[in-house]
């Protein structure tokens, strides 16, 4: 059902494609808050991984826990980071646009139905019931799921126990993702950005309190507790943004309530299918990695996990900008402002590429030093550091692809009916990962698995970049791709220089600092030399903020 086009929000009433100074300042503040809280969450995520490495090392028990951790990783991707946000942020943005249109047209006397409350009423209860049933079914079928995920594990008992505890995250992560999407659509970013900080604090606290009694199962219990904290930290802000419940509607208003409920259920099914297919296909790369690594020597899954957690930090930081601006893109598309959406998407892609490639260059240059500083203590030995650092360097080759996939898929899913193209592109990338990973794992072990991951995700990113310009937002694909290529040249040169500099230092901390300084200097110098985008703009922004003596 289609109705009159919603009135643009005040920020959108500019010349087509222009962002108001007020909106620009808001996005900058939101990005800063999100960056701070995300950095804190990532820092405590490192503390969590350090605690796992120190308390449990990299052995068969740790592998068993990481197999069970596949569930919260999939739940986080499906229910918090990708599918839930990609479906609900546009839905809530559209509801807010309709609310603004009703208020502007002064229709509240004839129709007292608030679109936001109607959307919540049509979706939240059903979603909670489905998630609770899925969590219970997963716990019941835990032995079969473990055998499916990691057939090479010699003893599944520990993995089954851990899986039954982490199954609770299907419910808690789903609610956390729902609240996050609603709050971001309302342009409230503090509580959603704090969820991983709360989660990791819960995991760490439970691990240290219970590892002596429960062993590695304490980590799984901590995951369950951390998921509950994700919900609690957002609940007050979510409730505060729901309008007061009106009295019982009658006549036309009652019909509107029933119509919103029917539309919400129908749109939910049609919208969720392509988004869920994309998300599951993306997470299937992790399933494949652990499936293949379960047949390798003990500790292989752990080395892959530690390497991935550190190597993906630049990707997480690069996508903070897209997280903040995604509601702006969704609102612009809901209001029909294609020019604003195009300019915002192009800027986001270059910013994300700048951040992730600088971070990837640093990870490649200083991988042994970083792993040694973060993990080499307790049960985590020098041989584990060397193996993890090698995997990190290979993983880093795919970081640009991972970041671009996260940034590119958002505009695809900003419309009322998301297309199947992203799922098809992700399936093509997964096919490459599997097709190259099977023979590569037999020859190069975990390094072959990591290399196949990088190759598959890079293909997906290329397909999404091409499809976005042709199907959704008319971005200048050639210009964006050229800018990313110049940034890649700068990152490659910086990584080589930083690697050589870090190798000259015997102490890990000194090597990490010296290598990082050389990487940053080299990236900026080469980037300016080859005309990489965003760098001149960055220097101009800094120049405007530095007071000069007259």
N, C-alpha and C positions, 0 to 999 in steps of 0.2 A: 504494500500500500504506500502510495506517495502522497505527500501533502504539499502545501506551499513551501517555498524555499525559506529556511530560517534566516532571520535578520543577522547580519554580521555583528560580531562582538565589537565593543568600542575600539579595541586595538586593531580590528580589521578595517575600520572605516578610514583607510588611508588610500593614497594612490595605489593602484593594483601592484602588489608585490612588495610594497614598502613596509618595513617594520617601524612602529612608533618608537621614539626614544624611551618612552615609559616601558614598553614591552622589552626593549633591548636591555634596559637596566635590570628589569625583573629577571630576565633569563640569565644575565651575568651573576646576579645574586644567588639565584637558584642553582646555577652550575657550581658556584663556590661552595654553597652549603652541601650540595650533593657530593662534590669532590672531597670535602673534609670528612663527611661521615662515611663515604665509600672507602676512602683511604684508611680510616680507622677500622672499618670492618675488614678490609684486606689485611691490615697489619695484624689484627687479632686472628685472621685466618692463617697467617704465617705462624703466629704463636700456637695455634691449634695443631698445625702440621708439625711444628717443632716438638710439641708435647707428644704427639703420636710417635714421631721418630725416636724421641728420647725414651719414652716408656715402653714401646713395643718393637722398635727397630724396623727391619725389613725382612720378615720371615713368613712362614706359612700362616701363622695367626693373623698377621697384618694383611696378608693377601685375602684371607677369609673375610675380614672386616671390610676391605675395599670392595669385594664382590657385593656385600650387602649394601655398601654405600652407593652402589649404582642406582638404587631406588631413590634416595633423596636427590642425587644428581639429576636423574631424569625428572623427578617431581619439580625441582627448582627450575629446570629449563622449560618444562611444559606448563607449569602452574604459576611461576613467578616472572621469569625473565622473558619468555617468548610468547607462548600461546595465550595465556590469560591476559597479558598486557596487550598483545596485538589484537585480541578480540574486544576486550572491554574498554580500553582507552578510547578507541573510536566510538564505541557505543555510548559511553558516558559523555564524551565530547558532543555527540549528536543530541543527547538528552539535555545537556546544558544549553546548547544552541536553541533547541525548541523552548526551553524554559525562558531564555532571554527574549525569544520572539513573542511568547505569550505575555510576558510582562510589558513588552513594548506596545503590544496591541490591546493591552488591558482586557484580556479575556478571562481573567480569574473569576469573575462573578458567574459566568455561564459554565465554566469547566474548571473545577477545583482540583483536578488531578495534576500532581506535580510529575513531570516526566522522569526525574531522577528517582523519586520514591517508587514510581511504577516499575522502572527497570529493576530496582533492587527487589521489589516484591515478586517480580516474575522470574528472577534468576537465582537469588541467594539460597533460598530454602531447597530448591531442587538440586542445586550444585552441591550443597552440604550433604544431602542424602546420598547422592551418587558417589561422592568422595569417601564417605564413611563406609559404604558397602565395598568400594574398591579396596580400601585399606584392610578391611576384615578378610576379604577374599585373598589378598596377597599374603597376609599372615598365615592363613590356612594352607595355602599352596606353597609355602616357603621352600620345602625340600625340592619340589619339582622346578621351581624358579632358579634355585642355586645350580642344579644340574644343567639347566638350560644355559645359564649365563657363563658358567665356568666348569665345563665337563672334566677338565684336567685336575681339579682339586682332589688330593688324595683322601681328605676327611672333610665332610660337609657339615659336621655337627656345629662347629663354631659359626660358620657362615649362616646356617639356618637360624640359630639363636639371634644373631645380629640382625638378620633380615626381618624377623618378626618384630623387633624393636623399631627399626627404621621405617617399617611399613606405616607407622602412625603419621609420618610426614606427608603421606598422600592427602590426608585431611588437613593437617595444619598448614602445609605449604599452599594448598589450594585456597584456604581462607586468607592467608597472608597475601597471596597474589591478587585475590579479588579486592581486598582493601587497598593494596598498593595502586592498582589500576584506577580505582575510583578516586583516590586522593590525588594522583598525578593529573587526572583529567580536571580536577578542581584546582590544579596548579599549587598543590601543597606537596612539598618534596621532603620535608624534614623526617617525618615518621617513616615513609617508605625507604629513605636512604639509610635509616638506622637499623633496619631489620637484620642485616648480616652481622652488625656489631653485637646485637642482642643474641643472635644465634650462636656466634662463635664464643661469646662469654659463657653461655650455657653449656656448650660442649666441653670447654676447657675446665670449668668448675666441676662438672660431674666426673670427668676423666680423672682428675687429681683426687677427688674424694673417693672414687670407687675402684680404681685400678688394682689396688691390693686385693680386694675381695672378688671382683668380677673379671679381672684381666681385660682383654681387648673388648669384651662385652660392655664395659663401662663407656667406651667411646660410642657404641651404638645407642646406649641409653642417653648419653649426652646429646646425640643428634635428635632424639625424640623430644627431650626437654627444650632444646634450642628451637625446635619448630614451634612449640607452644609459645615461647617468648616472642617469636616473630608476629604472632597474632595479637598478643596482649599489648605490644608496644604501639600498634596502629589502631586498636579498637577505639580509644577515646576520640582521636581525630576523625575517624570514620563516622562515629555516631554524631559528633558535633556538626558535621556537614550535611546530615540528612535534615530536610525540612521538618517542622513540627507536623505530626500526624493530623490531617484534617478530620472533620467529622464524617460520618458515613455518607457517601455520595449517593445521589439519587438521579433518576432520569438520564439526561445526556452524560453527566459525569460518571455515573455507574457504568454506562456503556463504554465510555472511554477507558475506564479501569480494565474491563474485560478485554477490550481491544489491545491495550498495551500488553496484557499478560499473554494473549495469543500470539501477538507479534514477537514478543521477547522469546517465547519458546521456539517459534519457527525460525527466527533469525539465528538463535543460538545454535541450532542444529546445522543450518546451512553455512554459517560463518565458521564454526569450530572445526568442521571436517578438514578443509584445506590447511588451516593453521596447525592443527594437531598432526596431520600427515607430515608437514614440513618439520615440525619440532621433533617428532619421533625419528624421522629419517636422520636429522642432525645428531641426535643423541645416540643413534645406532652406531655411529663411529666409535663411541666409547664402549658399547657392547662388543663390537668386533675386536677392539684392542684387547679387552680383558678375556674374551673368548680365546683369542690366539695366544695371549701371554700365559694363560692358565696351564698350557702344556710345556712352557719353557721352565728353566730352573727356578726354584723357590726364590722369591724376592723380585721377580720380573714385573709383576703387577704393581708392586710398591714403587719400584724405580720409575715406571711410567707415571704413576700418580704424583709422586713428589715433583718430577720434572714438569708435568703438565700444570700443577698448581702454581709453580713459580713462573713458568714461561707465559702463562695466560694473564698475569697481572697487567702487562701493558695493554692487552686487549680490553680488560675490564675498565681501565682508566680511560681508554680512548672512547668507549661507548657511553661514558657519563654525559657527554654533550648530547648524544642522540637520545638518551633517556629523558633529559630535561626538555628537549625540543620536540620530541615525538607528539605530545599533546598539541603543540602549536601547529605542527604539520597536519595532524588529524583535524583540528578545528578549521584550518585554512581550506582543506579539501571539503569539509562539511559545508563551509560557507561558499564554496565554488571559486576560491581565489587561487587559481592554478599558478600564477606568477609567483606569489609569495611562497607557495609550497616548493616550487622549483628552486628558487634562490636559497631557501633554507636547507633543502636536501643537498644541493651542491656544496654549500659551505660546510655542512656537517661531514660530508665525505672527505673533504680535504683536511679538516681539523682532525678527524679520527685517524686518517692516514698518517698525518704528521706525528701524532702521539704514539701510535702503535709501532711505527717504524723506528722512531727514536728508542723506544723501549726494547724492541727486538734487537737492535744493534747492540745495546748494552748487555742484554742477556747472552747473545752470542759471544761477545768479547770477554765477559767476566763470569761465565757459567761455573767453572770450578770454584772460584772464589765465593760466589754467592751461595752455592750449595754447602760449601764448607762452613761458612759463617752461620747459615741458617740451621743446618741439620746435623753436622758432624759432632755428635756428643752422645753419651750413653750407649744405647744399642746400635746406633747408626755409625758405621765404621768408614775408614778411608776408602775401601773398595766400593762401598755404596755411594760415596761422594763422586768417585770417578765415573761410575756407571750412570748415575743420575745426570751428571753434567753433560755427558755425551748425548743422552736423550734430549735434554733441554735444548741443545744447539740445533738438533734436527727439527724438533717441534717448532722452534722459532721461525723456521722457513715458511711455516703456514700461518703465522700470526696476522699478516696483512689480510689473508683470505678470511680468517675467522672474524676479524674486525669488520671487514667490508660486508660479509654476510649479515652480521648483526645490524649494521647501519642500513643496508640496502633493503632488507626485508620489511622494515617498518612502513615505508610508503606503500608497498604492495598491499599491506593489510590495513590501510587507513580508510578505505572506502567501505560502503555498506555491505558489499559482497566480495570478500577476498578471492583472488584467482587461485588456480591450482598451479600456476607457473612456478612459484618458489618451491613447492613440494617436488615438482618434476626436476628442477635444477638440483635440488638437494639429493634426489634419488640418483641422478647422473653422477654427482660427486661421490656418493656412497659406493656406487658400482665401481668407480675407479679405485677407491680406497680398498675395497675387497679384492678386486681383480689384481691389483699390484701388491697388496699386503700379504696375501697368502704365499706367493713365491718369495717375497722379500723377507718375511719372517723366518722362513726356512733357511735362508742364506745369511741374513744379518741379525736375526733375533729381534730384540726390542727396537733397535735402530731402524730396521726395515718397517716395523709397524708404525713408528713415528713418521717416517718418510712418506708412507702411503697416506697417512692422515693429512699431511701438509699438501700433497698432490691433489687429493680429492677435494678438499675445502677450497683450494685455489681455483679449481675448475668451476665449482659452484659459484664463487664470487664473480668470476668472469661472466658466467651465464646470467646472473642476477643484474649485473651492471648493464649488460646489453638489453635485457628484457625491461628494465625499469624505464630507460629512455624511450623504448619503442611502445610500451604498453600502458604505463601509469603516469609518470611525471616526465615531461619533455625536457629532461636535463641534456646538457651537451656532453654526450658520452665520450666523444673523442677528446674534448678538453679535460674532462675529469680524469680519464685514463692517462693522458699525457702528464698531468700534474702528479699523479701517483707514481708514474714511472720515474720522474725526476726525483721524487722523494726516495724511491727505492735505490737509486744510484747513490744518493747522499748517505743513506743508511748502510749500504754495502761498504763504501769507503770508510765510514766511521767505524764499522765493526772490525774491519781488518786492522786499522790503526790502533783501536782500543785493545784488541786481542794481543797485538805485539807489545803494547805498553804494559798491560797487566801481567804478561808472562815474565817481565823483567823483575817483578816484585815477589819476594819470597813469602811475605805475610799476606794472608787472604784479605784482611781489611785494607791494607795499603794497596794491594792489587785492585780491589773493587773501587777504591776512591780514585786512583790514578787512571785506571781504565775508563771509569765513568766520565772523568774530566776530559780525557782525550776523545771519547765518543761524542760528547756534547759539542765540543769545539769543532771536531771534524764534520759532524752532521750540519751544523749551522754554516760553516765555511763552504763546504761543497754544495749544500743546498742553495745558498745565495749565488754561488758560481754558476750552477746549472739552471737557475731561475725557478726553483721549486716554489709552488704556491704556499700562501700563508706565512712564510718566513719574512718576506718584506713587510707584510701587513703587521706581523708581530713586532718587528723592530720599530715600525712607525708608531704603533700603540705605546710601546715602552718610551719612545722618544717624546711623545706628547705628555707623558706623565712625569718626566724628569725635569725639575725646575732648574733653570740656568741663571747664573749670576749675570746681571746686566751691567 
